Amino acid sequence: MRHQIAACETAGELMPRELSPEDVIDEVVLRAYREFVREPEWRRTATWLERLTREQLETECRRLEGERERSIQFTAWSKLVSIWTGLV
């Protein structure tokens, strides 16, 4: 998990230390439990958990990127408003 997170950081999908392996694994365990309770059929456990982990990492990368974009837009908007109100 640390390697996948480091790869996402290198690719610019995550900021350094923005996401920890524990964050991803916590969500994967919850999701695995929910899916298992809903469909308790036999699964290839390792493959299933690897898929859930990969999907969760992708989800977290998208969520955090969206949060950063909204934060940047808000900051830029705030600066424009303060410049505009200073001119009035």
PyMOL commands that set and color helices and strands:
alter all, ss='L'
color gray80, all
select helices_A, chain A and resi 2-10+21-38+45-87
alter helices_A, ss='H'
color red, helices_A
deselect
rebuild
show_as cartoon
